[in-house]
Amino acid sequence: MNKTARPTSARVISALFNILRSSSLCGAHVLDLFAGTGSVAWRALEQGAASALCVESDADRANAVSRKFADAGLAPRASCVRGDVRRVLPRLAKSAPPREFGVVFADPPYCAGWGAALPPLLADNWSVVRPGGVFVFEHSSREPAADFLTARDDRIYGETVLSFYWKRDVSES
């Protein structure tokens, strides 16, 4: 297993937040799956998110992200859970009260099968995305994302693809 984090590039983070800024970030609760260094959650908080929950399977990285939030005085609004996304996501979907996030971001390890596995996993736990919210899946262009519940909007940055899946707000009908 590769223990080295592959942080989302500055170019991709800038593009991501330019897209999210106008629509769904301000006041949102953000879920950062495969959080690594926590840079996406950190940036979301800087850009006006109400809270951020990171999920990271590596103990050292999860502890470092938690310390970073605590040292910055963000611990009441930001936290990092150590665990496998395949277990944590269903727990969040079934929790009481229900956990809903305006933005769910996932940046799993490239070319490790997540292009096929992650969209169905999120589809099974779609309740974690609030109506009007978005699931953003960062993946390699060499590992396309599987079909999902809703149409997607792909943005390509070199070999990195950001796939946006917007959850329709029932009041928009």
N, C-alpha and C positions, 0 to 999 in steps of 0.2 A: 504494500500500500504506500502511496506517495504521501509523505507527511508535509510536503511543502505546499503552502497556500499559493494559489494562482489568483491574485487580486484582479478585480475588474479594472481594466485600463482607464486612465483618466479621461481619454477621449470617449469611451463608452459610457462612463458615469456622467459626463457632461451631457451627452446626448440623451441619456435616460432621464435626467432631471429637467432638461429643457422640454421634453415631451410631457412629463408628469406635472410640472409646475402649474400649468394653467388649468388642469382638469381635476386632479384627484389627490394632491399631496397635502395641501393646507388643512391642518386639523385631523389628518388621517391617522389611523393606527396601521403601522407597517409591520409585516412579517417578512423577515430576511432568512430564507432557507439556504443551507450550505453557506453560512455567514462568513466563514474564513476569518478575516481580520475585522469584520464588522463595518467596513468602510461604507457600504451602501446604507446601512441603518444609520450610521453616524451622519452621513450627508442628508438623509431624509429628515432627521431631527433638525439639522441646521437650516433646512429649507421649509420648516414649518409643520412637520408631522407632530401629532400629539404624543405619540409613543412609538416605540420600536421593540419588537421581540425578535431576537436572533435565535436560530437553531444551528448548532454546530456539533458534529460528531467527535471531533478531536478534542480531548480534554484540555490540553495545553492552550489551544486556540480559544476554546470556550472560556476558560479562566482568564485569559488575557483580555478578551472582549469585555467580560464582566468587570474586570479591574479598570479598564479604560473608561467605561461608563461611570463607575463609582468615583474614580479620581476626578472626573469632570463634573461631579454633582448631578449626574443624570439618572442615577439608579432608580429613583421613583418612577421615571418615565421610560427607562430603557433597561432591558435585561437580556441575558443570553442563557439559553437552556442547552445543556449537553444532551445530545441524543441523536438517534437515527431518524431522518425525515420520514421514513416509512412507518415509524411508530408514533412520532410526535404529532404529525399532521392529523391522523385519525383521532388522537386524544383531544386536540384542539377543536375539531369538528363536533365532537360529542360532549364537550365540556358543558357544565351548567354553572353560571349562565353561558350561553353560546358565545364563542369568540369569533368576532368578525373583524376583518381587516380591509381597509380601503385599498391597500397596495400589498400584494404578495409578490416578492421578488425571489427568484431561484437561480443560482449560478452553480450547478453541480459540476463535478469533475468532467472535463471534456472527454468524449470518446470512451465512456465507461458504461454505455447502455442507457443513460438517463434520457436521451432523446425519445426513446420508445417507452420508457417506464414512468417518467414524471407526469406527462399530461394525463394518463389514465388515473394515476394516484391522486392528482388534484381534482380530476372530474369526480372521483368517488367521495371527495371531501370538499366539494365546491361551496358548501355552506360557510367556509371560513372567509370567503370573499363576499363582502357586503354588496348589496345591489348598487350598481353604479361604480363599483370598484374594478380593479384590474389585476390580473396575474401576468407578470412579466417573467419570461423564461429566457435566460441567456444561455446560448449553446453554440457549438461549433458549426460552421457551415458544412462540415464533413459529416455531421451527425444530425440530420433533420429531425424536427420535432414531430411526434405522432399527431394524428388528428385529435381534435378536442371537441368540447361541447358547443363552442361558438367559433365564429370566424376569427382569424388572427390577422394581425398587421405586422409584417416582418420588416425590420430595419437592419440593414447589413453594414457592418463596419469591418472591412477586411475579411478575416475569417471568423469574426464574431457576429452572431445574429441575436438581436433582441426580438422576441416574439411577444406581442401584446395581445392578450385575450381579455376583452372588456366584458364584464357581467352586466347585462342589461338591467336597468332599474325598472321594476314593474310599473312605476308611475309614468314611465315614458310611453306606455301603450296607448 
